[in-house]
Amino acid sequence: MKVIVCVKQVPDMTEARMDKEKKTIIREGVPSIINPYDIHAVEEALKIKDKKGGSVIALSMGIPSVAWMLRQLIAMGVDSGILLTDKAFAGSDTLATSYILSKAIRKIGDFDIIICGKQTIDGDTAQVGPGLAEKLGIPHITNVVEIKEAEKDYIVCKRAVEKGWEVVKSPVPVLITVEKNINIPRFPNIVGIMNMKNAKIETWNAGNINVDYRYAGLKGSPTKVIKTFIPETKVAAEVITGTVDYQVEKMMAIFDKLHINIKNESNSHINESGQINEANHISGTNHIRERNSVKADRHVNIPAFKNGVSVLNDVFASSSALSDVSELGDICALNGDFSTSNNTFKGLDNTFEFFPNYEVIRDNEIVKDKHEGIWVFTEIDGRTVAKVSLELISKAGELASKLNTEVSAVLLGYDVENIAQTLLSYGADNVYLVDHPSLHDFNDEIYSKIMIELATRYKPDIFLLGATVRGRSLAPRIASALNTGLTADCTQLDIDSEKRILLQTRPAFGGDLMATIICPDSRPQMATVRPGVFEVNQPCIFEHGVFGIGRDIGQAEDKANKEQSENKMSKSQGENKVSKDQAGSKINEDQAQAGGETAIPETTRPKITKTIKHKIIKPKIAILPGKIEILEYIEDTTESFNITEAEVIVAAGRGMGKKENLKLVEELASLIGGEVGASRAIVEAGWIDRSHQVGQSGNTVSPKLYIVCGISGAVQHMVGLKSPGVIIAINKDVNAPIMKAANYAFVGDAIEILAALIKALKQ
């Protein structure tokens, strides 16, 4: 078999330093390394060669000195190396890079498999692999953790997805991207070292591979960085030094001030002398998950619709659900009984009458001639919507207000029209719905073809997707086909009102900087957005009878108009008004918890100020079978765990010394009713499962209390914190970045302090 491995030279981000004046990375003196993910890609290619024979070609793009890296790979067993180097390639973004690599691979000729690392450590975008596959017109499989079979006609891989794994079969040629945990790379042997000395590295320039200069380098890169900055830290922390006993006393006082409840019920990892008790340690993620006090799923359950009305009994399980509804635009309706005989929704002393106010359009031929509107890709899993999709619809509404445009959700699946109604409820003005049996399960290849066709036909101005496994696989392929820019893992979105363009802000250079990026000339402007960085709008009743967002709803109905609004409205007049009886201002909490009828407080009653026709658009589109076949889905059977919902997190980093010391972090989290977080370093070292990771390539969290143990607090970690409450840092280095970001900075050995703190809490 002929395997091509795409590799990149990257700066060693652990050695990089910041120029705080220029707000740039100081590259002088920073060593270059082979991108760590790519080493695992090379090893997987060599394993295929060992089993099936054939050859392995290493392909890289960079400056002439990158040739040394290709020689190192030859020492590992790679047969040959090709270096793409030309001044015209400088400044290429992921789209331009995918294009240049595709031209080189076409020159190489026939191949069976292309293997890429999942992402690079300097960019973390994971875009080049899927984008390259689209340029070559071949299928791709991302996040591969095992190659089960590699035959001359097909390949079978196990890939990581949310909530488990998929076993996927694809014909060759195919491109795959691999995770770090797929293998342990080999060391060069004596034969490889001898081959390295005599190997000739081929060097190709733009002319050698017939590159069109319009699509390479800065000229061919749709995305432009307009600003880089170092995130501002808070005011100086209160620094606590002194003996361990003194620091524990201070920590206990802080817990008392924050009203932290101590739960002394777990097996102790600390003996009476304050030492770690090895015998009582229960290692692994399952132990942590068994203590999980917050078991919220990352998806939002789809409510059951009855003739266009959603009955959300669980949303209003207590009167506290309505504590923040003084402004319309929050929850404007409560649960009750829906009568199909007269289209009424009856609650306690209220009757609402509904006239559906969305229309279904079966669109066969419409092709727009200009780019407009904001699209959100809706990610679903079975009968649930990913929370990030609702977050993006909510944020899109804010952006749309600045552009005076509409928000459209794009929904692909099977038997999902009720989900389309739900998307309208959360703020979408329109839903593009493609409903077909072959779309029951997510398939990168089929979904991307449909999305490319829809975007070409309807021309959105902005297109947002969640930075999930699916979103990060789908978005680069779409952007590559549309020849537009894509910004990955955004944590902030805004609109430049003067230029009417999207401002996309994300961590850059391994997270040491934040960069604001624009796509000034290409459309649509595309971005993937980290889950958890935006709030989800509360649904409320629109005039059409489904739960909707209140940005088109006026102020509460005043008492003088109430009686008139109670009269039954004539359907023939086509009016869409709401009639209500007077409701008590206090909710009966016991009734609500039992799913009984509840009343709407006077101040929360909506008045419809204008009629809006929401649309569910059903495009006529050819759905062709894909080449990729999903053979099996393996569910992660460990207990549901979602750190993004935790209010208290105790996070550990490399400063904890070794994996065994994580038992201290686990026990403290258990005692104070929290969850365990982790830095990227210890996740990649195999100390803890990736679901605990906080930061740029992990989770975004919003805890009320965040205790950071042995984490330096580099930007790539801190971008995973969204509006945290109180941060307590424990670190030996008083100058560590985390000590400036914390409210309380404890200077000392985290292991000693945690052991003493746990002992004190148990007393």
N, C-alpha and C positions, 0 to 999 in steps of 0.2 A: 504494500500500500504506500501511496505517496502522501505524506503529511507535511503541511506548511504550518509553522508556528510563528505567530506575530509577537515580537518582543520589543521592549522599550527600555532605554536607559533613563533613569530618574535620579534626581538628587536624593541623597540620604536625608530624609526629613528630620531624623533625630539629631542631625548635626547642623541643621539650618538655623540661621539667626535672623532676627528682624532688624531692619533699619527703621526705627520709630519715627524718624524725621521724614523720610521719603515714603514710609509705609510700604516697603517692598522687602522681598527676601534677599538677603546678602548671599549670593551664590559663590563668591570667591572663597576658595579654601574648603568648600563643601564637597565631599567626595560623591562620586556618582556610583550607582549600583544598578544591577539588573532588577527591574520591577519584580518584587517578590511573588506576585501572582503568576507572572510569566515563567518563573523557574518551574512552577508546578505544571504549567502547560507543556513545557519542554519535556519534563519527566514523563508525562502521560503519552506524549508522542513517541518517546523512546520505548516505552512499554509496548506500544502497538507494534513498533518496528521489531522488538525482541520476539514477539509472538507470531507476527504475520510476515516479517520480512519487509523489504521495500526501502524507502529513504525518508529522511527528515531534513527539511530546509528551514533554516531560521531567517526570518525577514524582519528588517528593522528600518526605521526612518530616523535620521538625525545627522549630527555633524560628523566629519571624518573620524574623529577619535572613538566613535561608537564601535569601530571595527574590533577593538580589544574585547568588547563584550561578546561579539559573535565568535571570536576565537575561543573564549571560555566555554561557550556552548558546544563547540566542536570537541573540546576536551571531554565534555560529558558524553559525547557519542553522536551529536548532530553531524550530518554528512557534509553540509555546505551552508554558507551564509551569504546573504545578499543585503547590501546597505544602500538605502535610497538617500541620497544627499544632494541638495541643490539649494542655492540661496532662495530660489522661488518657493521652496517649501516652508521657509521660516514663518512662524506666526500662524500656522494652520490650526484651526479649531477641529473639533471632532468630525464635523462633516467633511472638511477639506482633507483631513487625514484618511478618512474612509475612502474617499475618492482616489487619492494617490495610491494607497495600498491596493485598491481594486485594479488599477491600471498595471501595477507591477505583477499581480497575481495572474492577470490575463496574459502577460508576457511570459510568465513561467509556463503556462499551459495547463494540461490536464493535471488534476489532483483529486484526491479522495476526501480528505478531511483538513479543515483549517482549525487550529486550536489557539485560542487566545486566553490570557488570564482574565478573570472576571472584570477587573478594573485596574487602574494604576494608582499608586499611593499618592502621587502628586495632584491628581485630578479627581479621582474617585467617581467618575461619571458613569462608567460601565456602558458607554455609548458606541465606542468604535466597533465592537464585535457585531451587534445587530445591524448597525449602519453599513458595515462592510458587506454583510450577507445580502442586504437589500441591493447594494450596488452590483453584486455578482449574480443576483437573481437565484440564490440558493436558500434553503431553509436554515434556521439556526435554533440552537438549544442553549439556554443560559443556565448559569448556576449549577453546573454539573458537579456532582460529588462522587460519581462512579461511572466508569465505562464498563458496562456489563458484557457487551459483545461488540466487536469491530470486524465485520466481514467485508468482502469485496463489493457487496451490493448494498449493505445497510449497516447502521450502527444503533445500538440500544444503550441508552444512558439513564441514570437515575439523577434527577435534578431536584434541588431544594425549592420548595414553594412555601407560601404562608400556610401554617398549620400542618405541614407534612412534606411528603416527597411525591414526585411523579416518576414513573418509568415510561420513557418515551422512545419510540422507534422512528428513525428517519432514513430515507434512502441517501446514498452518497451521490454527488458531493454535498457536504453539509459543513456548517461552521458551529463550533461549540465554544462556550466560555466556561472556565473551570474555577472552582473554589480552592482555597488553600488547603483544606482538609482532605483533598482527594488523594494525596500521596505524600511520601517523604522523598524529596529529590536525592538522587545519587551523587556521589562524589566522582570527580574525574579519575580515570584509571591510567595506567602507564601508556597503554596504547593510544588512548584519547589525547594524552599530553603530547605524544610524539606526532600525532596527526595535526594537532593544533599548530605546531611549529612549522609544518610544511603547507598548511592550508592557505589557499588563496581566497580572499573575500572579494566577491564581485561587487563593484560599485556602479550603480545606475543613477543617472541624473534625469531631469524632466524630459529631455529629448529622447533618451533611451526607451522610455515607457509611454511616449506620445501623450504627455500630460497637456491638457488645455489650461493655460495659465490663468484663465478666468475663474477656475475652480480650485486653485491651489494657493497656499500661503494666506497672507492677510486679505488679498483681493478676493479669494474664494471662500472666505470665512464670514458667514452671515452674522455671527455674534461678535460684539465689540464690548470690551471692558471699559467703562467710562469712569469708574471710581473704585479705589481700594481703600480700606480703612481697617484699623484695629478696633474691635468693639470696646466701647467705654466700660470701665469697671465702676462699681459703686463707690461710695465714700469709704474712707479708710476703715478697715475692720478693727474690732476690739481685739488686740493681741493678748493672749493669755500664755504666760510662761510660768516657770516655777516647778515645784515637785509634782510628781504624778498624783499624789493625794490631793494637792491643792487644785490641780487641773480637773480632777474628777469632781471635787466639791463644786467648782464653777460650772461644770457640765450639768450636774444635778440641779443646780439653781436655774440654769437655762431651761431644762426640761420642765421644772416646776412653773416657771414663768410662761411657758408655752402650753401648759396643761397637758403634758404628755402622760398618757395612762400606761402604767407598767404592768405587763402581763407575765407574771412569774409562773409559767406553766410548761416550759419546754425542757427537754433533757439538757442538763448543764454540760457545757464544754470546759468549764472552769472548776477546778477543785478548790478546797477550802483555803489552800495556800496561794490561790490566785494564778496557778499554772494551768496551761492547756491540758485538758483531759482527752487524750487521744482515743480512748476506748469509746467514749460517748459521741464521737463525731459521726454524723450521718452525711456522707458526701453526696454531691450530685444535685441536679436541679430539682428532682422529685421532692426532696426534703424541703426545699425552699417553697415549692409550690403548695405543699400540704399546709403550710402556714399562711397561705395567701389570704390576706384580709380583703383584698379588692380583686374580685374575679370577673371584672367586666370584660366582655369580648371585644375584639377589635372591630367587629362588624355590628351594625345596628339592625335589629330585627324588623322585618317588613310587617306593618300592621295589616290585619285582614280588612279588606274593603267590602262594604255592602252597598252596591249600587252607587259607587263613587264616594262613599263616606267611610272614613277610617275611625274605628272605635278604639282609642288608645287607653284602655283601662289602666294599664300598668304605669303610664306616664303620670297619671294623677292619683298615685297611691296614697298621697297625703296632702293636706292643705299646704304644706311647704312647697309643693310643686308650683304654687301660684304666688310665691313670695316676691317674684321680680316681674310682675306683669302690670306695673303701673303705667307702662308705655305700650301703646299698640305696636305691634311688630314682634311682641313676645307671644306667649301662648294666649289664644283668644277663644278657646273652646274647651269644653270638658266632655267627659264620657257620658253616655246615655244610651237610649234605645233608638235604633233606626227602624222606621216603619216603611217597608217597601210598597205598601198600598197607597200611601199618600205623599211619599217623598218628604217626610218630616223626620227630624232628629230631636227626640224629646229628652230633656233633662229635668231636674227638679224645678218645677214652676217655670220652665222655659220651653218654648217650641220654636225651632228654627225651620224655615222652609227653604228648600234648595232647588235651584234650577241650574243644572250642569252648564258650566261656562268655559269648557274647553272643547275644541273641535278636533276630530281626527281627520288628517289629510293623507290620502293615499297618493303620494307624489311619484309620478312616473318620469317626468321629463324636465322639471325645473333645473336650470343651471344658472347660478348667480354670476353676475359680471363684475362684482367687486367684493373685497373682503370686508366683512362686518360681523359684529357679535362676538361673544365669548363662549367657547365650548368647554365642557367638562366631560371627560370620559368617566362613565359610571362603572366601577368595579363591583361585581357581585360574586357571591359564593353561595350557590344553592338558592335559597330564598332570602338571602340577606345582602344588604348593601354595605360595602366597606365604609367605615366612618370617614376616612379621608375624602371620599367622594362627596359626602355631605359637607365636610369642611370646605372643600373647593367650591361647591355651589354657593355656599354662604359668602365666601370671600369674593367670588365672581360677581355677586350682586353688588358688593361695595365698589368693585372696579367698574362695573357696568354703569353705575350711577354717575361716575366721573366722565364716562364716554357717551352717556345718553344712548346706550345700546341695550341689547337683550342678552340674557343668559340662556344657553341651550345645553341640556344634558344629552349625552349620546349613550344609548343603552342597547347593548347587544345581548341576546339570550334567547331562551325558549319559554313561552308562556309567562311573559314578564310584564304584561300591560298594567297589572296592578302596581308594579314597581314604578312604572312610568308616572302613574298618578302620585305616588309618594314623592318622586323627584320634583314634581310641580309644587307639592306642599312645602318643600324646603327652600323654594326660591327660584327654581328654574321657570323661565317664561315659556320655554318650548322643550319638547323631548323628541329627539330623532330616534325612532324605535325600529330596530331590525330584529324581528322575532322569527326564529327558524329552529327546527329540531337539531340541526348540526351545530348550533351555537349553544347548546345546553352546557357544555364544558368549555372553559377557556382554552383556546388554541392560538398561539402567537401568530402562526402563519395565516389562518383563516381570518382572524380578527384584524390583523394588520391590513390585509387586502381590502376588507370592507371599509375600514377607517380611512384608508388612502383614497378610495373611491368617493366616500362621503365628503371628505375635506376638499377634494378636487371639484366636486359638484357644487357644494354649498358655500365654500370659501369663508371659513371663520377668520376673524382677525387675530384672535388669541385662542390658544388651545392648551388646556391644563390637564395634567394627569397626576395621579398620586405616585410618589417615589417608592412604590412597592416593588416586589419581585416582578409582578406582571407589568406595572407601569414602566419600569426601567428596561424591560424587554421590548415592549410594544412601541414606546415613544421614539427611540432612535431609528427604528425601521421606518416609521411614518415620516419622520423628519428627513431621513435620507431620500425617500421616494419623492418628497415634495421639494427637495433642495432648499430647506429652510433651516434656521438656527434652532437649537434646543439647549436650554439651560437646565442642568440637573440639580436635584436636591435643594431647591430654593427654600429659604426660611423667611423671606420677606417678598411681598409683591406690592407694587404701587403703579400709579399712572403718572407719566409726565404730561400734564394737562395741556401744555403749550404745543408739544410735538405729537400728542396723542399716541404715545408708545408705552409699552409695558416695561417697567423697571423691575428687574429680576435680581435679587440679592442672594448669594450663596457663599458658603465657606470655600476658600481657594487655597492653593499651595499647601495641601495637607491640613488645612484648617487654621493656619497661622494668620491668615487675613480673611476679611470679608470682601467680596467683590460684587459690585453692581454692574449688571450686564444688560445690554439692549440688543435688539435685532431690528435695526432701523429700516432695512430695505427689502427684507424677505418676509413672506407671509405664508402661513400663519406664524405668529410669534408663539413658540412652544416652550413649555416649562414643565418639569416634574417637581412636585412639592412634597416636602417631608410630612408624613402623617403627624398630626398632633400640634402643628404650629398655628393653626387657625381655629377659631371657635365655630361650633355648629349652631345655626339659627334654630330657634324653637319653631315648630310648625304651628300654624293657626288657621282657622277656617276662612277660606276665600268664599266669594259669592257663588262659585261654581260647586261648592259642596265638598271639596276635598281640603285637607289641611294644607295651608299655604303660608308663605311669609308675609308679614304685614307692611312691606314698604309701599304698597299701593292702597293701604287701608287708612282711612282718615281717623279723626279723633273720635272718642267715645260718644255714643249717642246721648244727647241731653234729654232731660226728663220731659221737656215740653213736646218733643217729637215722638215720645215713646208710644203713646196710644195710637197715633197714626200708623206707626211701623208695625203695630200688632195686627192690623187688619190684613186679611188674606189678600195677597197680591195676585193680580190677573196674569196668567202665563201668556195670554195672547198679546199683552203689552210688551212682553219680552224684557220686563224690568227684573233686575237682580238685586233685591233688597232683602234685608233680614228682619223678621218680626220676632219679638221677645216679650215675655212677661217679666214683671219685676222679679229679681232674684235677691235672696238674702246676701249680705256682704260677707258672711262667714261660711266657710265650707265645713260640712260635717265630716271630720276626718275619719271617724269610724266607718261611715257609709262609703267614703271613697276607697278606703283600704279593702272593703269587702266587694268592691266593684259596683257599688250601688250608684244611684243617681246623685248628681252633685249640681251645684248652682254656680252661675257666673256672677262674680261681683260686678256691681253697677259700673265701676270705673274701667272694666276691661271689655265692655261690649263694643264690638266693632261697628263702625259705620262705613259702608262702601261709598267712596267718593267718586269713583269712576269705574266703568266697565272695562274689563281686560279680557280679551279672548286668548287664552292659553291654547297652545297647539301640541298635539301629539302627531308628529309627522312620520308616516310610514313609507320610506322610499322604496321604490321597486329597484332591486339590485340583485345581480346574479351572484349566487353563493356557490362557489366551486369547491369541490372536495380538496383538502390539503394533502400534502405529502407526509406530514408528520402525524403519527398515530400515538395516542395516549393509551398505553397498555394497562397501566395500573396506577391507582392512587393509594398511597400509604399514609394513613392518618397518624399524626403524632398523638399517641394515646396518653401522654403525660397530662396531668391536670391543667386545665386552662389557666394561662398566666398572661397578664398584660401589665407590664410595669408602667405604661403610660398613664394608667388611672390611679396609681398609688399616691397617697397623700404624704407618706413618710418613706424616704428611701435612704438606706445606708449603702454608700458606694465604695468599692474597693479598687485600688490600682496596684501597680507594680511595687509600690512602697510597702505593701504587706509582706514582701519577702518571698513567700512561697505559697503554693496552693493550699497547703494544710492550714495556713493561718486564716483562710477565709471563714473557718468555723467561728471565729470571733465576730466577724461581720454578720454572719447568719444569725448568731445568737442575739446580738444587739438588736438586729432588725425584728427578731421574734419578740423580744421583750418590750419593744416600744410600738409594736403593731405595724411594722413597716415591711418593705420589700428590699431585696438586695440588688444594687446596681453594680456596674462594672465598667472599667475603662477598656478601650480597644486592645491595649497591650496584653491584658490578662485573658481576654477572650481569645486572641490569636495564639496565646501561649497554651491554650487548652485548659485553663483553670476553671472555666465556668461557661455555661451555654450562652450563645450569642443573643438570646432573647433578653438577657440582662444588660446588654451594652447600652450605654448612654453616650450620645455624641453624634458627630457628623455622619458616620456610617452605621450608627445604631439607632436608638429610640430618642424621641423628643419627649421630655417629661415636664410636669408642672407641679412638683410636690410643694406642700406647705413647709416641710422640713427636709433638708437635704444634708446629710452628714457624709463628708468626703474624707476617706481614709487612704492616705498614701497615693493620691492622685495629684499630679503637678498642676493641672488646670489649664492646659494649653487650649487654644481657641477651638480646636477640633472636638474637644470634650465639652466645652462650655456652650457651644452652639446647640447642644442637645437639651439645654435648660431654657424653658420658656416661662418667664415671669415666676421664678421660684419664690417661695416665701422667705424662710430663714435658711442661710447656708452656714453650716459649721464645718470648718476644715481642720484636719489633723495632719500635720506635716512637719518633718524635721527642718525643712528649709523655709525660713521666714520670708525669703524673697520669691518663693514659688508663686506663679500667677494666681493660683487658687486662693492664696492668702490675701490677695488684694480684692478678690471678688467676694470673699466671705463676709458674713456679719460678725462671726467669731472665729478667730484664727488661733488654734492651739498649737504651740510650737513644741514638738516632742515626738517620741517614737509611738506610732499609731498602735503597734502591737501591745506595748506596755500600757498605754492609756486605755485601750479597749478592754484588756483583761481586768484591770482594776475597776473600770466603770461597770462591767457586767457583774463583778462580785458585789459592788456597792448597790447596784439596782436590785439584786436578789435579796439583800438584807432589808 
